[in-house]
Amino acid sequence: MSRLTAVTPASERMHALDAVRGFALLLGIVLHATLSFVPASAQFWFVRDTHPSLLLGLLSFTIHVFRMTAFFLMAGFFARMSFHRRGTWGFVSDRLQRIVLPLAVGWPIVFTPMALVVIWASYLPNGGPIHGMRNWPPLLPNFPLTHLWFLYVLLELYVAMLLLWGVIVWLDASGALRTLLDRLFAGIMRNPLAPLVLAIPIGIAFSLDQRWVNAMGVRTPDQSLITNAQAWIGFGTAFGVGWLLHRQVDLLRLLERRWLPHLLLAVVLILISFVLSGVMLSAPGTPKLPFSFATLRLVSAILYAPAIWISTFAVLGLALRFMSGFSPTRRYLADASYWLYLIHMPIVMALQVAVSQLDWSWPIKFATILVVALPPMLASYHLLVRFTVIGAVLNGRHAPREAVPAAEVAGPVAS
């Protein structure tokens, strides 16, 4: 029997997919901790460490390729699960509690210390506001959503999904159209070239963006209330794939079986794309390239777009292959991940500023940031969130103080 124990009745918690969703958020903490060490950080981060690291640049680049696509795919998958279980108004009420409320309450709480840390960094020779950032106070629709932009985009996708679902149900009373869409989607997923097909929309969006470089990946709407086309295309496609996967959960077995070829191909594409990112970032100052920047950008888009989907499928396949069973540790981290991600940014930023001037090697600095940040954050979750009303808001339930049963569906953010 397949290790995909998730393909069982809806009452069972889908441990592998919970792990993907939770670790996508936790990897975001690691990603943000690397940014001050990335050699090109002056172009996108508020402080630059005195000991940059090409290896941490590769780590940051790798995580950035697949993390949010995997997250939004899981968001779509669990959104349909929740919609099926709760109905329309139950789903809306749940999303208002678990997405709108944390965004509205959490944003001022985390943005204020983040702004203070940026002011602190401005007194350093290698720190300060990022060039090109919007002035404060922002003129709407410009708005510093910061790392909480994903909640805003989730809300947009939920609204779009509900409207689209309503239209389809109205037009397709017999269900014939939905059956046809299921067959088309299953045909795509069963084809080994499925990642290439799914990469076409975002690849076209990359190639049409004259300012795009692969180091930025999919443009995120972290500075505006108007979500850009790349985010709608890239993350909307992932959300839709997740929704359709929940309609045919058996298709997940294909990702489980193909985890190794997906992983190997993802490694190759990411390494090539990383090398190209260095060439692209240095191209404006390189007077004699054997090809035009437009050609370089097109080649990068052709490689980077499939890398997104192949690496996302590799991560899902790995989780389904090796993490389908219940693990108390993974379950705890999956539950904690939402809270940790909400609060981590000012803490990580402050630690980056604190170590940026020290004459320590980058491995010691990077380890210090994570070791100092993570234990207090986990302690705050366990003491202030897990067994309190905050935990009920974020995770949809009060966690029992005794061992948590394995057959519970609700989970953080997008279940």
N, C-alpha and C positions, 0 to 999 in steps of 0.2 A: 504493500500500500504506500502511496506517496506520503512524504512528510508534510504535505500541505493539509494539516489538520484543520486549517481555517475553513476548508470547503466542507463544512458540516452545518448543522442547523444554526440559524441566526442568533440563537441564545448563547452560543459559545463566543468567547472573546477571541479575536484573531491576533494571536500573540506576535507573529512575524510582522504583520502590518503595523501593529502598535509600536513595535520596535523601530521600524523605519520612520514612522511619524515622530516619535520621541527623539531619536538620534539625529533626525534632520534639524530639530531645534537645538539640540546640544552641540552639534557640529557648528551651528551658527556662532556659539560662544567661542569655540576654538578659532573659527574663521576671523572673528573680530579681534581676538587676541593676537593674531599674526600680523594685522595690518600695519602696525607701526614699524615692523621689521621688513616689510616688502620693499625691495630696492626702489620701486617707482612710487612709493607711498606719498610723495610730495604732491602728486597729482590728484589724490582722492582722500587723504586722511589728514587729520588735524595735527598730528605729531609724528616726527620721524625719529626713530631710534638711532643712536650713534653707532650701533653695530647691526647693520642690515644683514639679511640672510637670504640667499637665493633658494635654499631648501625650504624655508618658510614661505617664500614666494610661490614655490611649486605646490606646497600644501594648501595655501590659500586659493590658488588657481584651481586645483583639483576639486576642493570642496565646493567652490563657486559654480563649477560646471553643472553638477547634478542636484545640489541640495534643495533648492526651492522648487525645481520641477518635480522631484520626488515628493516633497511636502504637499504641493498642490494636487498631485495625482492622488495621494492618500486622502486629502481633504475632499475631493470629489467622490472617492469611494465611500468614505464614512458619512458624507453628506447624504448620499442616497440611502444608506443603511438607516440613518436617523430619520430621514423623511418617510421611509417605509414604516418605521416603527411608531412614529409620533403623529403622522398626518401633517397637513399643511400648517395649521395654527400651532400645533405642538412644536413643530420644527422651528417656526418663526420665533416663538417664545423662547425656545432653548438657545437660538442664535443671539437673540437680544441679550440674554443673560450672560452667555459665555464669550461673546465677541464684542458687541457694542459696549457693554458695561466696562470690561477691562480696558478697551481703547479709550473711552471717555474719561475714566477715572485714572488709568495708568499713565496716559500721556503727560499730563502736567507734573506728575510725581517723578517720572524719570527724566523729562526734558530739562527741568530746572537744574538738577545737579550736572547733567551733561553740559549745559551752557556754562556753568561755573568752571567745569574742568577745561573747556576750550579757552576760557578767559585765562585760567592758570597757565595753560600751555602757551598762550600768546606772549608770555614773559620770557620764554625760552628762545634761543636762536633758531631752533628747528621745530617750532610749533606755532599754532595759531589758527585762526579761521581758514577754511579751505578756500582757495582762490575760485571765484565764480559762484560761491554760495549766495543764496538770496539774503538780502538785508533783513534786519529785524527792526520793528515788527513786520511780518510778511504781508504783502499785498495779495489778497486772495485772487486766484485760486492757489497761489504759491503758499505752501504750508509745510513746515518741517515735521513730517510724520516720523522721521528717523527710522529705527529698526521696527517700529510698529506698523509700517506701511502694509505688511502682509495681512493684518487684520482688516484694514480698509479694503484691500483688494478682495479678500474673502467675502466681505459683505456685498461688494459689487457682483461677485460671481454667484452668490446665493440668490440675489435679486434676479440676475439674468437667467439663472437656472429655473427659478419659479415661474418667470414669465414665459420662457420657452416651453416648459413642461405644460403650462396651461394652454398654450397655443396648439401644441401637438395633440393633447388630449381632445381639444375641441375639434381639430381637423381630422383626427384619426380615431374616431369612435370605435371602429372595428379592430384596431390594433395592428392592421396590416402594415402600416408605415413603420411602426416600431419593430415589428418582426423583420422587415427588410433592413432596417438600420442595424439590428443585432447581427443579421447574417453578413452584412457588409463589414462590420467591425470585426466579427470573428474571422472572416476571410483575411483581413489585414493582419490580425494578430497571429494567425497560424502561419503566415508567410515569414520566413527568416529575415526578409527585408523590411519587416514592420517598422523598426526604428528609423529607417531611411524615409519611409512614407510619412511618418509622423513628424519628421524633422523638416519637411518641405515648407510648411507655413512660416515657422520661425526663421528658417534659412533665407527665405525671400525677404522677410522683414529686416534681417541683418544686412543683406546685400543692397537694399534700397536706402539704408541709413548712411549718408556720406561721412558721418562722424564716428561710426561704430568701429571699435577695436575689440578683439576677442577678450581682452583682459577684463572688460566691463560685463561680459555676458549679456543676459537679458536686462535691458534698462529697467530699473525699478522706480516706482513713483514715490520715492522717499522725500521729495521736496515739493510735491504738488498734490492738490486734491483732484486733479484731472489725470486719470491713469493713462499713460502713454500706450501707443499701439503695440509696441513690443511686449509689454507686460500683459496686455489683453490677449495677444496671440499666443505667446509662449506659455503663460500660466493658465490661460483659459483652455488651451488645448489639453494641458495636463489634467486640469480639473474635469474636462469632458471625458478624457480617457478613463479616469478613475471612476466616474459615474457609470460609464458603459461597462467597465470591468465588473462592477458590482451586479450588473444585470446578468452577467455570465461568469460567475466566479470560477468556474472550471478552467477558464483561460489562464488563470494564474499558474496552473501547472506547467504551461509552456514556458513561462519565465523561470520557473524553478528548474526545469530541465536544461535550459539554455544559459544558466548562470556563468559557466566557465568560458564559452566563446564570447559572450557579452563582456565579461570582465577583461579578457585578454585584448579584445579589440578596443575597449574603452581606454585601457592603459596606453596603447599605441597612439590613439587619436589625441588623448590628453597631452602626452609628451610632445607630439608634433605641434599641437596648438600652443603649448606653452612656449616652445622655441619661437614660433611665429609671433607670439605676443611681444616677445622681446624685440624682434625685428620691427614690428609695427610701432612700438612705443619709441624706438630710437630712429625711425625712418625720417621724421621731420628734420632731424639734425644731420642726416646722412646725405651728402650732396649727390653721390653717384651710386644709385641702385640699378641693378641690371633689369629691373622691371618697375612699372608704375605702382604707386601706392594703391590705386584702384584695383589693380590686378591682385596685389597682396591681400587686400581686404576681401575680395571675392573668394580667393582660395581659402582664406581663414574662415569665412562664413560657410563654405562648402564642407569644411572639416569640422567646425565647431558645432554646427547644428546637429549632425548625427551623433557627435560625442555626447551631447546633452541626453539624448534618448537612449543611446546604448549604455551609458554609464548609469542612468536611472534604472533601466531594466536589469543591469548587473547587480545593483544594490538590492532591488526587490527580489531577484532570484537568489542572491546570497542569503537574504533574510528568510525566505521561504524554505530554502534548503537546510539551513543550520539553526534557525531560531523559531521554528513553529511550535516547539514545546513551551510549557510554562516555566518561567524563570522569575523568582521573587525579585532578584536584583534588576533585571530588565523591566519588570512591571513597575517597580518603584521609580526607576529613572524615567520611564515613560510618563508616569503620573506627575513627576516633579518637573519635567522638561518645560512645560508651559510657563510656570511661575519663574523658573530660572531664566528663561529667555526674556521674559518681560522686564526683569530687574537688572540683568547683567551689565547692560551697556555702560552706565555711569561708573560702575565698580571697575570694569575692565579698563575703561578710558583713564580713570584716575591712576590705576596701577601702571599703565603704559607711560604716563607722564612721570610718575615717581621714579621709574627705573631708566627712563630714556637717556639721562645724562651720566649714568653710572658706567664706570669702566669695567663692566662685566662682559663675558662672552654672551652671545645671543641665546645659546641653550639655557644658560642659568637664568637670564632675564625672562625668557618665555615661560620656563617652568615655574619661576617665582610668581608670575602673573596668575597662572592657572591654580597653583597650589594655595596661594593666598585668597583667591577669589572664590573657588568652588566650595570648600568646606563651610564657610559662613553662609553662603547662599543655600546650600543643602540644609544646614541647620535651621535657617529661617523658614524653609519649606516645611520641615518636619515639626517645628515648634509653633509656627504662626499660621500655617496654611493647611496642612494635610488633614487635620482633624477639626477644622473650623469652618465657618460660613464662607470664608474666602476660597477654601478648597472646594466647597460645594458649588460656588459660582463658576470657578475655572474648570473643574472636572466633572461637573454635573451631579455630584453626590458627595456626601460626607464619607470619608474613608474610615472603616472600622479600625479600632485600635488593635484588634486581634488580627490574625493572618487573613489576608484578602483572598476570597475564593477565586478560582480560576475562571468561572463561567459568568463573567460580568462584561457587558459590552461597552458601556460608556467609557470614554477616555478624553484626553485633553484636546482642546482647540477645535477639532474638526470631526469628532466621532458622530 
